[in-house]
């Protein structure tokens, strides 16, 4: 996902101000934790793997520090004794997704946004060769600019599929609580990530499954998460399981976001973020505002244009290949 790195870095840089403004307007806490992340390596060839990992991150302009297993356990005592080495990424952060979403919605409401829950969008509407709004289960809503940001459901809106051929990528999660396990940073392994929350919860996730719009939590999915979580932090064996759930990420054919104007005047896309939706939230908001208000953007994002999916079939038909 190297093409995403500049966009991700830009969004990460926007996060402190984004969270501060949302919290100030909403009066709610978003659970932002700028404490970095730590990736644990178990392989016998951990030193060689670590060297490659650090070189890759630094080559992309990302802060990454190699540390010995002993140093890693000093930072995160919950880590397994089987960890051979680790990479510390000090500039990374985490945020409580539920708290952030709730705060953003409240900040938007207090700033004048109107919400129409239960009004499922069925299609875009057209007038005079432009998009003039959406048709919903509650009637038509007119708009000068229409932004499709319906996640994995975007492609099911009539008139949108050609720009946003997204499909759902299911991710199962487990919420744990253990007074005996304290984790400060997000910690990773090849199999799992563990995310601490301010209220003491530890989230373990997440699977990637292509099972349509099915959000069933399965025994196999939860078992794989728990096995990997206990491998990474063995004391989680005694943790209480407080919640399990599954979400649906919007995945595009090339696994990259779908951002920007279409060739239909008045219609913009903001979907297809796959596993980077929370990371890219601030920069997506900024770009959408720039497209609508300023008619130009401050970042190079042509790679993510929704027109790439309309152009691909034409290129194939004409025999044009990259």
C-alpha positions, 0 to 999 in steps of 0.5 A, a space after each residue: 500500500 505504498 501509494 497510500 503513504 503520503 496521504 496517510 502521513 498528511 492525515 496523521 499530521 492533521 489529527 491533533 488539530 482535528 481531534 482538538 476542534 471536534 472535542 471543543 465543538 462537541 464537548 466530548 472526548 475522542 479517545 486520541 492516544 498519540 503514544 506510538 506503536 510497536 511491532 513485535 517479531 517472533 521469527 528466528 530471522 527477526 534481526 534480518 526481518 527487522 533491518 528490512 522493516 526499518 529500512 522500508 519505513 525510513 525509505 518512505 519517510 516514516 519514523 521507525 526505530 529498531 529495538 531489542 526484545 528486552 527493550 520492547 518488554 521494558 516499554 510493554 511488559 505484557 509482551 511475550 518472552 518469545 518476541 525476538 525483536 521489535 520496531 517502534 514507530 513513535 509517531 503513530 497514534 490510535 483513537 477510540 473509533 466509537 467515541 470519535 464518531 459520536 463526537 464528530 456527529 455532535 460537532 457537525 450537528 452543533 455546526 448546523 448539519 442536518 441528519 435524516 436517519 432511516 432515509 436510505 439512499 437509493 439513487 442519485 438524481 440527475 437534472 440537466 446533465 448534472 447530479 442534483 442530489 439523492 433519492 431516498 426512501 423518504 423522498 428526494 434531497 436536492 444539493 449543489 454538491 453530492 458526496 457519496 461516503 456510504 462505505 461498502 454500500 456506496 456501489 449499491 446506490 443507483 448511478 454510483 457503481 461505475 465510480 465506486 465498485 467497492 465490496 465489503 471486507 469483513 473484520 471480526 474483533 474482540 474486546 478484552 478486559 484484564 486488570 493484569 495486562 497494561 498496554 500503552 501503545 498499539 502493539 502488533 504482530 504478523 497475526 494481530 494488533 492489540 489496541 488499548 483504550 482509555 477505559 482499560 479495554 484492549 481491542 484485538 483485531 482484525 480478520 479480513 474476510 470476503 463474505 458479502 454483507 454478512 456480519 456474523 461473528 464466527 467461532 473460527 474468527 474469534 479463535 484465531 484472534 484470541 490465539 494470536 492475542 495470547 501469543 503476543 501478550 500471554 497474560 491475556 489468557 485470563 482476560 474477560 471477553 467483554 464484546 465481540 463484533 464484526 464490521 464491513 470495510 469498503 474495499 476497492 479493486 486496487 485496495 486504494 481509496 476512491 476520492 474526488 470529483 466524477 465526470 458527472 458535475 456535482 458528484 464526488 466520491 469519498 469511499 473505498 478506504 479499506 483498512 485505513 478509514 480512521 487514519 484517513 478521516 481528517 485528510 478526506 474531510 479536508 480534501 472534500 472541502 477543498 474540492 467543493 469550496 476551493 475547486 482545487 486540492 492541496 495534495 496530489 491525489 489523482 491516483 485515487 480518482 474515481 475516474 480510474 474505474 471508468 477509464 480502465 474498461 475503455 483502455 482495455 477495449 482499445 488495447 492500451 496497456 500499462 
